[in-house]
Amino acid sequence: MRLSRLALSGLLVSLVLSGCVPSVAPRSPAEITAAQNAADLARQGQFDRAAQAYLTLATQAPRRADHYNLLAAEAYREEGALDRAAPITAGIQRNELTEDEPARLDLLRAEIALRQRDPAKALQLTTQPDVTFPANLQPRMLMLRADAQADTGDLWDAAHTRISMDSLLQGADRAQNRDQAVSLLARLGAAPLQQRAAAMQPNDPMLPWINEALGRLGVTVAQALPNLTQPVGTLVPGNGANVHEGYKMPAQVALLLPNNDGLVGIGAAIREGFFAAYYQASDTHAPRATVRVYDSGGSAASAIKAYNQAVSDGAQLVVGPLTHSEVMGVLGQSSLPVPVLALNHSENKSLPAGTASEFALMPEDEGAQAADHMIDRGVRSAYLLTSHDDFARRAGAAFKAEFATKGGQVAGAAQIASGNVNYGGAINALNADNASADAGIFISMRTEQARLLLPQLRVARINLPVFATSHIYGGSDNPTADRDLEDVEFCDAPWLFDAQTGLPNYQDVASQLPAARGATAPLFAFGMDAWNLVPYIDWMRNHPGSYLSGATGQLAADTFGHVNRVLTWLKFQDGVARPMDGSLQMDNAPGDPAPAGSAPAPASSDPMQPAD
């Protein structure tokens, strides 16, 4: 693999500065002029001519022949002619070189060795214990070392080497290197990676990379909650005025959303939430971007067209697109001249590009956080009941992975059939009659299904505490129908229950904007957060532990550009969903142990109430 910009920049500096070399003897005016002319040729990209000029200098100035031969070989390398560079490097006397030249020679010889299928030699040249490579050559040295390790079959060390150079890279080079590191780990296979992950401490720096590789292999992995330590936007003194830490507003933002049949309602709800937050932000009197909306069309091709038009129109940040295929199309381009905050994940599970971030309402977030919450509440044995839809399937898989990682055991699992109102078969399949005292039930299903399930659990005399994903909530309070859900705890977006300070009152907004009510309310909140992330996303990616208190949860960005959510927890009481005490207090962030004596109550045994 040739990391073109990285390698080119380093070698070009060497080539164009070749006139400024330590001399063992004074150089004649003719030699100085010839060296400057050769450097000019290299600067102009005429590497073949530059190489020939340096070779001529090597014959004309034999006391500096090794210096000029190295420059000639490097020029041929930039021309893509390593075969012509090889015999030149073979004749260079390393001990006659000065400053960074010996290290540059070693790297060039290592690259030639890789081309000649001699990775052992390349590895030896890049792991010399008595050679220190200058900082500007470190990325190239590590890249060549990783390639040599991979070619010798040492995939783990090759991945580790690439990960070690992550902080040294930027932009497309960083994105390419990350993708290759994850690809190397994925080549090890799921089982070996899972074994390594199981032996690691939770804070092991390799663990997130292993999880990315496992995800690429289709394995659902445990999701550690982000470590939320510092909210963004903290007021700090700045040039005589108060400024918000991390706040960087682009001048122009493009919003890419689909406006075609089947997606128009979803796009409209997100767009309305986006602009509701945009106009609410005017209260802060902070600078705001101008926003232009583009129809992303629902396909990869149309989304790419919309992105390119936004770039042409002067956008400095693109928010969107929305669908899997749109995101895959835009992020799959060879370059992204303008950063992207995508509103979904790519279908191919690849990492976001170096200038891209991804924000989505993921069922995996809810399943994993339900597992953490149950562990915190003292549940160690879980029974799963889920519907057949994709959201429930993915939430259930994430629950199992996280619950097992935290020491829990899944004692039984079953699915309820779509269109069926008698769940007796699924309940019997759980074999929960003799459940242990530390058992609980995790469900992921829609409101109507949950309202049918809970009474049937009670009829079966299964009185275990029940925990659920957000789909259990119907979008508005219905005390009569939801009496059957008494004491069920579930996770959801805090703003929908006015559980997040600093945001407009939910009921006030919902009374004016229909998109903020009912089934589209989570999408409206999602749109709000998409805008609120705009000035802070760069800061969050570069400052682990920073978070944004958003409408859909506490938002934090990981090193790969994924925006993760920490949800709030609610409980049905008297048929009304109410935030649980302390669910958003950062001193008791999710994942902390529950206080003694705070065991969850079983689902209510109140008699069934008639539905509306």
C-alpha positions, 0 to 999 in steps of 0.5 A: 500500500502506498500512502501517497500524500504522506510519502510524497510530502516527505520526499518532496521536501527532501528533493526540493531542499536538496540545494541546502545540504551539508558539504564536505567541501565547498560547492562550485556555483555550477554545482549549486545551480545544477542542484537547484535546477534538479530541485525545481524539476522535482517541485514541478513533478518532473521526477524522471528528469529530476532523477537524471539531473541528480545522477549527473550531479553524482558523477560530477561531484563524487564527494557528494555522490551518495547524497545525489544518488539518494535524491535520484532514487527518491525521485524515481520512487516518486515517478513510480519507478522503484525498479530504477531506484533499486540499483541506485540504492544498492550502490549508496554507502550509508555511512557517507550520508548525513542528518536524516539521509540514512533513515531515508535510505533505509525506508527506500530500501524497505519499500523496494524490498516489499516490491521485490517480495522480501518482507523479512528484509523490509521488517529488518530495515524498519525495526533496527534497535539502534536507528531513530527515525525523525518525527517527519519520517515516523508515519512512513516508517510505521506504514512500511513496517506494518506492510512488512508484518502483514506480508510475513503473516503477522496480522495482529502486529501489523494492525497494532502498528497501524493503530499506533500511527493513527494519531500521526495522520490526518484526513484521507491518510488517517481514514485509509490507515484506519480502514486497513487496520480494521481490515487486518484485524478482520482477517484474523477471524471472529473467534480469535478476535473474541478470545483476545477481546475477552482477555482485555481490560475494558480500557485497553486501547485495542478493544475499540478496534477489535469491536470495529473488526468484529462488527465488520464480520457481522458479529454483534459486540458489547458497546461500552457507554461513553465516558461523559466527563465534560459538557461542550459549550462551557463558558470560558473567558475569551478576548474580553467576551465569554465564549463557549468552549468547542464552539465552531460554527461553519458559515454555510451548512447544507442539509441533505434529506430525501423528498421522494415517496416513502421517505418524505414524511421521515425527511420532513420530521427531521427537517422540522426538528433541525430548523426548530433547533436552528431558530431556538439557537438564535436566543444565544446570540451566537453566530449561526450558519446559513442553511440550504436544504437539498433533496438527496433523492433516496439513492446513492447516485442522487445523494452524491449529486446533491453533495457535489452541488452543496460543495459547489454552492459553498457549503462548509459542512454537509449534514446528511444524507439519511438512508443507508444507500445514500450514506454509503454513496456519499462516504464511499467517494474517493475524497470528501472536500467538505466534512459530512455529518451523516444521519445514518450508518453505511450498509457495508459497515466500513469506517466513516471517511476521515472528514465524516461523522455518523449519527443515527438512532440505533436499536443497538444503543437501546439494547446494550443500554438496557443490559447495562441498566438491568445489571445496575439494577441487580438483574443477573439472569435475563429472559428475552421476548422480542417481536420479529421486526428488524429493530427488535432483532438488532436490539435483542442481539446487542442486549445479549452481547452486552449482558454477557460481557457484564457477567449476566446470563440469558436464561431464555429467549423467544419471539412473538409472531406478528399478527398474533394476540395470544403469546402463550407459546412464546411465554412458555418457551421462556421456561421462566416458571422457576426463575431466580430471584435476580431475574428480569425480562427484556422486551423489544416490541411496539406499544400494542404488543406490550399491552397484550404481553404484560397481562399474559405474563401475569396470568402465567404467574411470571412476576419479574421486573420488565425492561424495554426499548423505546418502542414500548411508548406510544408517543403520548400519555395514555393512562388507561391503556398503559396501566397494563405497563405499570412499573415497566422501565424503558429507555428513550429520548429525554426531551420527549419527557422534558427530562433534559434541561436547556432545551425548549419545553416539549409540550410547547413545541408539540402543541405547535408542530405536529411533527413533534408529536406521536410516531414522528417525535423521535425523528423530530428530536433527531433533527434537533440534535443534528443541528445542535451537533453542527458547531461541536462535532469537531471538538467532540471527536478530538476531545474524548469525554466531551458530550452534548446534552441533546434531545435524543440523549447525551451525545458523545463522539468516538475516535471513529466518528460515530456519535453515540447516545446515552439514553434516559430511563423512564418508568410507567407509574399510574399508566404514565411514563415518568423519568426515573430519579437521577437518570440524567445526573452526571454524578450517577451516569449510566453504568454506575452501580445502583445504590443498595436496596434499589432492586427493581419492582416486578411488573404491576399485578394490578388487574387488566384495565380496559383499553381505549 
